[in-house]
Amino acid sequence: CWSSNLEFTVERSTKTLVGSAVSGEGLVNVYRGTGRVLMCPVAPTTSLFESTNTMAAKAAAKSSNTFGK
């Protein structure tokens, strides 16, 4: 959530696409203006991906899947 008088854009972290890729940052959220931005911490995407992409996680998901039953 952010104040309605803030302008929100998604931009490259550097001036060039190659620079953004090399930096590891890629795209960043940019807020311009005066106001409030409410943020909450989240797990890094790679950690979330790695924790859900293990064989154990896949087996657990498959065994607990009740969709279509």
LUMNUKE-166942 format. One record per atom (N, C-alpha, C): residue number from 0; residue in one letter; atom name; x, y, z. Coordinates in Angstrom, 2 decimals. Each point is the difference from the previous one (the first is absolute). Layout:
BEGIN
(NUM "A" "CA" (X Y Z))
...
This chain:
BEGIN
(0 "C" "N" (0.84 -1.17 0.00))
(0 "C" "CA" (-0.84 1.17 0.00))
(0 "C" "C" (0.88 1.24 0.00))
(1 "W" "N" (-0.43 1.01 -0.72))
(1 "W" "CA" (0.72 1.27 0.01))
(1 "W" "C" (-0.99 1.14 -0.18))
(2 "S" "N" (0.44 1.18 0.43))
(2 "S" "CA" (-0.85 1.19 -0.09))
(2 "S" "C" (-0.36 0.29 -1.44))
(3 "S" "N" (-1.20 0.50 -0.23))
(3 "S" "CA" (-0.48 0.24 -1.36))
(3 "S" "C" (0.78 1.10 -0.71))
(4 "N" "N" (0.70 0.87 0.73))
(4 "N" "CA" (0.76 1.06 -0.65))
(4 "N" "C" (1.41 -0.44 -0.39))
(5 "L" "N" (0.33 -1.27 0.20))
(5 "L" "CA" (1.30 -0.53 -0.42))
(5 "L" "C" (-0.12 -0.59 -1.40))
(6 "E" "N" (1.05 0.17 -0.78))
(6 "E" "CA" (0.07 -0.61 -1.33))
(6 "E" "C" (0.82 -1.27 0.12))
(7 "F" "N" (-0.52 -1.11 -0.49))
(7 "F" "CA" (0.67 -1.29 0.08))
(7 "F" "C" (0.40 -0.47 -1.39))
(8 "T" "N" (1.25 -0.42 -0.16))
(8 "T" "CA" (0.47 -0.59 -1.26))
(8 "T" "C" (0.93 -1.16 0.32))
(9 "V" "N" (0.19 -0.87 -0.98))
(9 "V" "CA" (0.98 -1.08 0.08))
(9 "V" "C" (1.06 0.32 -1.03))
(10 "E" "N" (1.26 0.06 0.44))
(10 "E" "CA" (1.09 0.41 -0.89))
(10 "E" "C" (1.18 -0.95 0.11))
(11 "R" "N" (0.87 0.06 -1.01))
(11 "R" "CA" (1.26 -0.75 0.06))
(11 "R" "C" (0.87 0.58 1.11))
(12 "S" "N" (0.80 -0.85 0.62))
(12 "S" "CA" (0.85 0.46 1.09))
(12 "S" "C" (1.21 0.78 -0.50))
(13 "T" "N" (0.37 -0.17 -1.26))
(13 "T" "CA" (1.10 0.75 -0.60))
(13 "T" "C" (-0.48 0.58 -1.32))
(14 "K" "N" (0.87 0.75 -0.67))
(14 "K" "CA" (-0.41 0.66 -1.25))
(14 "K" "C" (-0.14 -0.97 -1.17))
(15 "T" "N" (0.69 -1.14 0.05))
(15 "T" "CA" (-0.05 -0.94 -1.11))
(15 "T" "C" (-0.60 -1.33 0.45))
(16 "L" "N" (-0.58 -0.73 -0.94))
(16 "L" "CA" (-0.57 -1.30 0.29))
(16 "L" "C" (1.09 -0.97 0.45))
(17 "V" "N" (1.16 0.06 -0.65))
(17 "V" "CA" (1.12 -0.87 0.36))
(17 "V" "C" (0.47 0.32 1.42))
(18 "G" "N" (0.10 1.29 0.32))
(18 "G" "CA" (0.41 0.40 1.35))
(18 "G" "C" (-0.96 -0.50 1.06))
(19 "S" "N" (-1.29 0.05 -0.30))
(19 "S" "CA" (-1.01 -0.49 0.94))
(19 "S" "C" (0.14 -1.50 0.21))
(20 "A" "N" (0.26 -0.72 -1.08))
(20 "A" "CA" (0.15 -1.45 0.09))
(20 "A" "C" (1.26 -0.37 0.79))
(21 "V" "N" (1.10 0.71 -0.25))
(21 "V" "CA" (1.27 -0.29 0.67))
(21 "V" "C" (-0.06 0.36 1.48))
(22 "S" "N" (-0.72 1.06 0.33))
(22 "S" "CA" (-0.06 0.45 1.40))
(22 "S" "C" (-0.76 -0.98 0.88))
(23 "G" "N" (-0.85 -0.81 -0.61))
(23 "G" "CA" (-0.82 -0.93 0.76))
(23 "G" "C" (-1.27 0.62 0.54))
(24 "E" "N" (-0.14 1.30 -0.13))
(24 "E" "CA" (-1.16 0.70 0.53))
(24 "E" "C" (-1.17 -0.04 -0.99))
(25 "G" "N" (0.28 0.17 -1.29))
(25 "G" "CA" (-1.05 -0.06 -1.00))
(25 "G" "C" (-0.90 1.21 0.03))
(26 "L" "N" (-1.24 -0.19 0.45))
(26 "L" "CA" (-0.98 1.08 0.07))
(26 "L" "C" (-0.22 0.43 1.44))
(27 "V" "N" (-0.31 1.28 0.18))
(27 "V" "CA" (-0.26 0.54 1.34))
(27 "V" "C" (-1.30 0.79 -0.01))
(28 "N" "N" (-0.68 0.03 1.13))
(28 "N" "CA" (-1.19 0.83 0.17))
(28 "N" "C" (0.44 1.40 0.38))
(29 "V" "N" (-0.55 1.02 -0.67))
(29 "V" "CA" (0.36 1.39 0.28))
(29 "V" "C" (-1.26 0.77 0.38))
(30 "Y" "N" (0.06 0.68 1.14))
(30 "Y" "CA" (-1.09 0.86 0.47))
(30 "Y" "C" (0.51 1.43 -0.01))
(31 "R" "N" (-0.72 0.92 -0.66))
(31 "R" "CA" (0.40 1.41 -0.05))
(31 "R" "C" (-1.12 0.85 0.58))
(32 "G" "N" (0.41 0.98 0.79))
(32 "G" "CA" (-0.97 0.90 0.61))
(32 "G" "C" (0.11 -0.04 1.51))
(33 "T" "N" (-1.00 0.60 0.65))
(33 "T" "CA" (-0.03 0.05 1.46))
(33 "T" "C" (-1.20 -0.79 0.49))
(34 "G" "N" (0.23 -0.88 0.93))
(34 "G" "CA" (-1.08 -0.81 0.53))
(34 "G" "C" (0.55 -1.18 0.77))
(35 "R" "N" (-0.82 -1.01 0.17))
(35 "R" "CA" (0.39 -1.19 0.75))
(35 "R" "C" (-0.07 -1.24 -0.87))
(36 "V" "N" (0.95 -0.89 0.23))
(36 "V" "CA" (0.02 -1.31 -0.64))
(36 "V" "C" (0.04 -1.03 1.11))
(37 "L" "N" (-0.98 -0.88 0.05))
(37 "L" "CA" (-0.03 -1.07 1.00))
(37 "L" "C" (0.63 -1.24 -0.61))
(38 "M" "N" (0.97 -0.56 0.71))
(38 "M" "CA" (0.72 -1.16 -0.51))
(38 "M" "C" (-0.01 -1.10 1.05))
(39 "C" "N" (0.09 -1.25 -0.46))
(39 "C" "CA" (0.15 -1.11 0.93))
(39 "C" "C" (1.07 -0.93 -0.55))
(40 "P" "N" (0.77 -0.61 0.88))
(40 "P" "CA" (1.07 -0.89 -0.47))
(40 "P" "C" (-0.58 -1.28 -0.58))
(41 "V" "N" (0.66 -0.51 -1.03))
(41 "V" "CA" (-0.38 -1.27 -0.60))
(41 "V" "C" (1.26 -0.82 -0.22))
(42 "A" "N" (-0.16 -1.29 -0.12))
(42 "A" "CA" (1.14 -0.87 -0.25))
(42 "A" "C" (0.56 0.29 -1.39))
(43 "P" "N" (1.31 -0.04 -0.17))
(43 "P" "CA" (0.58 0.19 -1.33))
(43 "P" "C" (-0.56 -1.03 -0.97))
(44 "T" "N" (-0.22 0.41 -1.23))
(44 "T" "CA" (-0.61 -0.87 -1.01))
(44 "T" "C" (0.82 -1.27 -0.21))
(45 "T" "N" (1.32 0.11 -0.04))
(45 "T" "CA" (0.82 -1.19 -0.25))
(45 "T" "C" (-0.15 -1.00 1.13))
(46 "S" "N" (-0.04 0.46 1.23))
(46 "S" "CA" (-0.17 -0.92 1.12))
(46 "S" "C" (-1.36 -0.68 -0.06))
(47 "L" "N" (-1.03 0.77 -0.32))
(47 "L" "CA" (-1.33 -0.56 -0.12))
(47 "L" "C" (-0.03 -1.02 -1.13))
(48 "F" "N" (0.62 0.32 -1.14))
(48 "F" "CA" (0.03 -0.92 -1.13))
(48 "F" "C" (0.74 -1.27 0.38))
(49 "E" "N" (1.18 0.15 0.62))
(49 "E" "CA" (0.79 -1.16 0.37))
(49 "E" "C" (-0.72 -0.89 1.00))
(50 "S" "N" (-0.69 0.61 0.96))
(50 "S" "CA" (-0.68 -0.79 1.02))
(50 "S" "C" (-1.22 -0.71 -0.55))
(51 "T" "N" (-0.60 0.52 -1.05))
(51 "T" "CA" (-1.18 -0.65 -0.57))
(51 "T" "C" (0.34 -0.85 -1.22))
(52 "N" "N" (1.25 0.03 -0.43))
(52 "N" "CA" (0.39 -0.74 -1.19))
(52 "N" "C" (0.84 -1.23 0.35))
(53 "T" "N" (-0.05 -0.47 1.23))
(53 "T" "CA" (0.74 -1.19 0.40))
(53 "T" "C" (-0.85 -1.22 -0.28))
(54 "M" "N" (0.63 -1.14 -0.05))
(54 "M" "CA" (-0.73 -1.25 -0.23))
(54 "M" "C" (-1.01 -0.25 1.14))
(55 "A" "N" (0.40 0.30 1.25))
(55 "A" "CA" (-0.90 -0.22 1.14))
(55 "A" "C" (-1.23 0.90 -0.10))
(56 "A" "N" (0.21 1.27 -0.39))
(56 "A" "CA" (-1.12 0.93 -0.12))
(56 "A" "C" (-0.94 -0.44 -1.12))
(57 "K" "N" (0.56 -0.47 -1.11))
(57 "K" "CA" (-0.83 -0.47 -1.11))
(57 "K" "C" (-0.81 -1.23 0.41))
(58 "A" "N" (0.65 -0.92 0.72))
(58 "A" "CA" (-0.70 -1.21 0.45))
(58 "A" "C" (-1.11 0.35 0.97))
(59 "A" "N" (0.27 0.92 0.92))
(59 "A" "CA" (-1.02 0.42 0.97))
(59 "A" "C" (-1.17 0.66 -0.70))
(60 "A" "N" (0.29 0.84 -0.98))
(60 "A" "CA" (-1.07 0.68 -0.73))
(60 "A" "C" (-0.83 -1.00 -0.78))
(61 "K" "N" (0.67 -0.99 -0.59))
(61 "K" "CA" (-0.72 -1.00 -0.79))
(61 "K" "C" (-0.90 -0.86 0.89))
(62 "S" "N" (0.51 -0.38 1.17))
(62 "S" "CA" (-0.78 -0.87 0.88))
(62 "S" "C" (-1.16 0.74 0.67))
(63 "S" "N" (0.11 1.33 0.13))
(63 "S" "CA" (-1.08 0.76 0.65))
(63 "S" "C" (-0.95 0.64 -1.00))
(64 "N" "N" (0.20 -0.23 -1.28))
(64 "N" "CA" (-0.83 0.62 -1.02))
(64 "N" "C" (-1.37 -0.67 -0.03))
(65 "T" "N" (-1.03 0.76 0.31))
(65 "T" "CA" (-1.36 -0.54 -0.03))
(65 "T" "C" (-0.81 0.61 -1.14))
(66 "F" "N" (0.66 0.77 -0.86))
(66 "F" "CA" (-0.71 0.63 -1.11))
(66 "F" "C" (-0.55 -1.06 -0.93))
(67 "G" "N" (-1.26 0.09 -0.31))
(67 "G" "CA" (-0.63 -0.92 -0.93))
(67 "G" "C" (-0.47 -1.29 0.63))
(68 "K" "N" (0.13 -0.14 1.33))
(68 "K" "CA" (-0.44 -1.24 0.66))
(68 "K" "C" (-1.32 0.21 0.67))
